[in-house]
Amino acid sequence: MLYLWLKAGHVIFVIFWMAGLFMLPRYFVYHQEAEPGSAEAARWIDREAKLRKIILTPSLIMVWIFGIATAFSIDAWSQGWLHAKLLFVLGLSGYHGWLVGYAKKLAKGERTLTGKQLRLLNEIPGLAAAVIVVLVVVKPF
């Protein structure tokens, strides 16, 4: 029964985290379209910070806690699919960190990427999620 509760918690926080990973780059696009130093840009800075502090980072932490606990509960550490999944989750965690860094750059007025580049970056979590779901459901190795 513990396994099912752990898995439910993991899935819930994965959904929250993924939602944030999809939203933040879209916020960046709108932020970059706002006039630098304007009230609208300030509102985007505030929205981005709230998304990071209220949804993204707490969800990331809970995903890792529930995920590790779930892996221990089913003793999955020797299974290849889990190693591959962890590799992709580490990649998404790094992407999360990069997004946080870019948000801080935007808040300082540094706009190093185009809207098109940000829209393309927005595809990363979806692709990673698709691979992770296949690894967990199909367990190909």
PATIZA-52150 format. One line per field, with one value per residue (C-alpha): residue in one letter; z, y, x. Coordinates in Angstrom, 1 decimal. Each point is the difference from the previous one (the first is absolute). Layout:
PATIZA-52150
type a;...
zz Z;...
yy Y;...
xx X;...
end
This chain:
PATIZA-52150
type m;l;y;l;w;l;k;a;g;h;v;i;f;v;i;f;w;m;a;g;l;f;m;l;p;r;y;f;v;y;h;q;e;a;e;p;g;s;a;e;a;a;r;w;i;d;r;e;a;k;l;r;k;i;i;l;t;p;s;l;i;m;v;w;i;f;g;i;a;t;a;f;s;i;d;a;w;s;q;g;w;l;h;a;k;l;l;f;v;l;g;l;s;g;y;h;g;w;l;v;g;y;a;k;k;l;a;k;g;e;r;t;l;t;g;k;q;l;r;l;l;n;e;i;p;g;l;a;a;a;v;i;v;v;l;v;v;v;k;p;f
zz 0.0;0.7;-3.5;-1.5;2.2;-0.9;-3.7;0.2;1.7;-2.6;-2.9;1.6;0.4;-3.5;-1.4;1.9;-0.9;-3.7;-0.1;1.4;-2.5;-2.8;1.4;0.8;-3.5;-1.3;2.7;-1.2;-3.5;1.2;2.3;-2.8;-2.1;2.8;-0.1;2.2;3.3;-0.6;2.5;-2.2;0.2;3.8;0.1;-2.0;2.4;2.9;-1.7;-0.9;3.6;1.4;-2.4;0.9;3.8;0.4;-2.6;-1.8;2.7;2.7;-2.7;-1.1;3.6;0.6;-3.3;1.1;3.6;-1.2;-2.9;2.1;2.7;-2.7;-1.5;3.4;0.7;-3.1;0.2;-3.6;0.3;-2.1;-2.8;-3.2;-0.7;3.3;-0.8;-3.4;1.6;2.6;-2.8;-1.6;3.3;0.8;-3.5;0.8;3.4;-1.8;-2.4;3.0;1.4;-3.3;-0.1;3.4;-1.1;-3.2;2.1;2.1;-3.2;-1.3;3.3;-0.5;-3.6;-1.7;-3.0;-1.5;-1.8;-2.6;0.4;-2.6;1.9;3.2;-1.8;-1.2;3.5;1.2;-1.8;2.2;2.9;-2.3;-1.8;3.3;1.5;-2.9;0.3;3.8;-0.3;-2.5;2.3;3.1;-1.7;-2.6;2.0;-3.2;1.9
yy 0.0;2.4;-0.5;1.2;3.2;0.7;-0.5;2.3;2.7;-0.3;0.2;3.0;2.0;-1.0;1.5;3.3;0.1;-0.7;2.7;2.5;-1.1;0.6;3.3;1.8;0.1;1.3;2.7;0.9;0.5;2.4;1.7;0.6;1.5;2.6;3.3;-0.3;1.8;0.3;-0.8;-3.0;-1.3;0.4;-2.0;-2.8;0.0;-0.4;-2.8;-1.9;0.3;-1.3;-2.9;-1.0;0.4;-1.3;-2.7;-0.9;-0.4;-1.6;-2.4;-0.9;-0.8;-2.1;-1.9;-1.0;-1.0;-2.0;-1.5;-1.2;-1.3;-1.9;-1.5;-1.2;-1.4;-2.3;-0.5;1.2;1.2;-2.8;0.4;1.6;2.0;1.8;1.0;1.4;1.8;1.5;1.3;1.8;1.3;1.3;1.7;1.6;1.1;1.7;1.6;1.2;1.6;1.6;1.5;1.4;1.6;1.4;1.5;1.8;1.3;1.2;1.8;1.9;0.9;-2.5;-1.5;-2.4;-2.3;0.7;-0.8;-2.7;-1.6;0.1;-1.6;-2.8;-0.5;-0.4;-3.4;-1.5;-1.0;-1.6;-2.1;-1.0;-0.9;-2.2;-2.0;-0.2;-1.3;-2.7;-1.0;-0.3;-1.7;-2.2;-0.7;-0.8;-1.1
xx 0.0;2.9;1.3;-3.4;0.0;3.6;-0.7;-3.1;2.0;2.7;-2.4;-1.8;3.1;1.3;-3.1;0.5;3.7;-0.6;-2.8;2.5;2.7;-2.4;-1.2;3.2;1.5;-3.3;0.1;3.5;-1.3;-2.6;2.5;2.4;-2.8;-0.6;1.9;3.1;-0.5;-3.8;-2.7;-0.9;3.5;-0.1;-3.2;1.7;2.9;-2.4;-2.0;3.2;1.3;-3.3;-0.2;3.6;-0.5;-3.5;-0.2;3.2;2.6;-2.2;-1.4;3.6;0.9;-3.1;0.5;3.5;-1.2;-2.9;1.9;2.9;-2.4;-1.9;3.1;1.1;-3.5;0.2;3.7;0.5;3.6;1.4;-2.5;1.3;-3.2;0.4;3.6;-1.2;-2.9;2.3;2.2;-2.9;-1.3;3.5;-0.1;-3.4;1.3;2.9;-2.4;-2.0;3.2;0.7;-3.5;0.5;3.3;-1.6;-2.9;2.6;1.7;-3.3;-0.7;3.3;-1.0;2.3;-1.8;2.4;-2.6;-2.6;-3.7;0.4;2.9;-2.1;-2.9;2.3;1.3;-3.5;0.0;2.7;-2.3;-2.5;2.6;1.6;-3.4;-0.8;3.2;-0.4;-3.5;1.1;2.8;-2.2;-3.0;1.7;3.2;1.9;3.1
end
